[in-house]
Amino acid sequence: MRISFKKLYLVSTRLIKLNKTKSKNLKNIKKNFFDRDYFESGIETGKSCYVNYRWLPDLTIPMAYRITQYLGLKHNQTILDFGCSKGYLVKALRLLGFKAYGVDISSYAIKNADNDIKKYCKLIKNKSYNPHNKNFDWVISKDVMEHMTLDAINTFLKTYYKFSKNMFHVVPLGDEGKYRIKEMHLDKSHLQINDEKWWTKVFAKNGWKTLELNYKVNGVKDNWHKHHKFGNGFFKLKKK
């Protein structure tokens, strides 16, 4: 799970500033960065905001339901969770009756994926971003693309241009190298600190039209919205 919003304030300002400086200097993140320390003791190790990342049905199932309602998903559609981690959103979507799959670059996360859906989650190897080799009606990512280099983002968007017609992405927004939600600097693997216009241009460059941009989707990252009304962008895209 991610550490609670209130507890994040207990983390020192010095740590936030330190990680902010480091994130500016990082040009790439190695796959092995997303290891046990990242997911289970992120605050203690200074790697992330994760602590004992585990299945929380009371949180994840309602969030998954809200996403399906917002996007108008149908049960006969296939959904890919890009950057699925241990597959909890995949599990929630499947419990709701959807054909969901996941991919991630973290071998630790995939090896420790929930047993109920492990067979639906695959490891990304050698920039083969579609290891399932399937077409998907929707490709979803939540808090993923800020971890990627621009080259990796372009490759991802171009790859799934061939395999999907719709996308939905949730990313933290920033201005001039600073996240609007300062706690986002706590994650050392955050590389992209950009505003709405930047993301829209990147999507368009790779053949994706932004149909909707919202700063709030009920049931998804609600606590962060209370902290900053424009801190996260929710992008609904369609292939041009």
Secondary structure, DSSP 8 states (H G I E B T S, - for coil): -B--HHHHTTS-HHHHHHHHHHHHH-S---GGGSSHHHHHBHHHHTS-SBBS----HHHHHHHHHHHHHHHT--TTSEEEEET-TTTHHHHHHHHTT-EEEEEES-HHHHHTS-TTTGGGEEE-BTTB--TT---BSEEEEES-GGGS-HHHHHHHHHHHHTTBSEEEEEEE-EETTEESSGGGGG-TT------HHHHHHHHHHTTEEEEEEES-BTTBSHHHHHH-TTSEEEEEEEE-
